[in-house]
Amino acid sequence: MSTMPSDRSPDSTLAFIREGYRFVGSRYDRLGTDIFQTRLLLRPTICLRGRDAAELFYDEERFVRHGAMPMRGQRTLTGVGGVQGLDGQAHRVRKAMFMSIMTRAAIRRLGEIFDEQWRARIPAWSRTGPVVLYDEVGEILTRTVWAWAGVPLAEDDVPRRAAEMHAMIEAPAALGPRHWRGRLGRHRAQRWAGNLIEGVRAGTVPAPEGSALAVVAEHRDERGRPLPRRIAAVELLNVLRPTVAVDRYVVFAALALHDHPHWRDRLPGDDAATERFVQEVRRYYPFFPVTAARVRRSFQWRGHTFPQGRRVLLDLYGTNHHPDLWPEPERFRPERFTGWRDDPFGLIPQGGGDHFTGHRCAGEWITIELMKRAVTNLTGAMDYRVPPQDLALDLGAMPALPPSGLVLDGVRPVDGAHRADGVRPLR
């Protein structure tokens, strides 16, 4: 039996917050291993990365999710009692609720609404001068997913709802005001969503059949009971918030087009190349840094002991940059996905394992669809310039984003590609 390498700091929480995506990677390099133990939030924690580690991590016989995510993350990002913290039959039934709305037709419809909303904004971008892509896409995605989910949304409420989603996304690893903005955003959004669920159940708020709003309001748990108002609100937000979070991937895609301009000419009209490009954006750029679980019962793996109850972090970013999986991982090379077959434990920007039964993100297919649509619009529906600005990604910030939010200038529609006439913001 070997001794697990250890980061010997009394507690590494502040270092984790300060170093961000580099925290675990720097310790792998220093310790010469893909597994080590540390202390986070005063709790012993095992960190690991790599394909085999991911396959281990998603073994439900060895790990549970209940109690794994720190409460600061539940009270901001995911909500207390959401699907991410369930196990066993309770998780399978709740996950099936989410997957029931992820049909090909539904995902295609989401993409069509996104296209309509994006192209409807191009004339305004042409008139107003410089625009911050992150801010614009956040509001486009808010309009899009609210309409797709059957959730009523007045145009005047779009900035507020988008800001609440952003506050929740940015809060888990933040200290001070940014964290408390996330807590406040969660409280306000959850109260609003709870009122909406009650209205649907009382018949005073219409919910289109098969929409996310209807599915969540009508869902029965593993014991045949309706979800409590608070939990239903959490799960409705677990449809809306992650879809708005795709705005970061859209910004990363635009950043990749800027840094590798030859792809702008290669992608239009080539769906396969666009998908390869999108997958490389998802692999290369920082999204979720880690995901957490707890050891169900003690076991041995590769000579190391995993004690019962021990928190374990799987390094998503580090696995997507592991040189054994991805040669030259710090180079942006979409060609690497030519002929690539999906590996549920190799490419894990939104988790690994099985979509239907495991803890892999239910919205991963939505993410890919929206990113492909965004890239198509950036390369085929509009011309623009990227003026001088700070586009450096700080891997110490979680979640990461270019400081400028990616400013575009000189936007104009491409002849024959713009169909905004008659398209109005969805309400």
DAVENUR-V29584 format. One record per residue. PSI is psi as a letter, one per 20 degrees, with the letter a starting at -180 (NA if undefined). Layout:
# DAVENUR-V29584
PSI
PSI
This chain:
# DAVENUR-V29584
p
q
p
p
q
p
o
j
q
h
p
j
g
h
h
g
h
g
h
c
h
i
g
h
g
h
h
g
g
h
i
l
r
j
p
r
q
a
p
p
k
j
p
p
p
p
p
q
r
r
g
h
g
g
g
g
h
j
o
i
i
h
q
q
h
p
j
g
p
q
h
h
h
h
i
f
f
h
q
p
j
r
h
h
j
r
r
b
h
g
g
g
g
g
h
h
g
g
h
h
j
l
r
g
g
g
g
g
h
g
h
g
g
g
g
g
g
g
h
h
i
g
g
g
h
h
h
i
b
p
q
o
g
g
g
g
h
g
h
g
h
g
g
g
h
g
g
h
i
k
p
q
o
q
h
h
i
g
h
g
g
g
h
g
g
g
g
g
h
i
h
g
j
q
q
b
h
h
g
h
h
g
g
g
g
g
g
g
h
h
g
g
h
g
h
g
g
h
g
g
h
i
j
i
o
q
o
p
p
i
r
h
g
g
g
g
h
i
q
p
a
i
j
j
q
q
p
q
g
g
h
h
g
g
h
g
h
i
g
g
g
h
g
h
i
i
h
g
h
g
g
h
g
h
g
h
h
g
h
m
h
h
h
h
i
h
h
p
i
n
h
g
h
g
g
g
g
g
h
h
g
h
g
g
q
p
d
p
g
r
q
q
r
q
p
g
q
q
r
q
o
l
j
q
p
n
q
p
i
p
p
p
p
p
o
g
g
h
h
i
j
p
h
h
h
n
q
l
h
j
p
o
n
h
h
i
j
p
j
p
p
p
o
i
j
g
o
l
h
k
r
a
b
p
h
h
h
a
j
q
p
h
j
g
h
g
g
g
g
h
g
g
g
g
g
g
h
h
i
h
i
q
q
r
q
o
r
p
r
o
j
p
p
o
i
i
p
p
q
q
q
p
h
i
j
n
p
q
r
k
p
q
q
p
p
i
i
p
k
i
p
i
p
q
p
q
NA
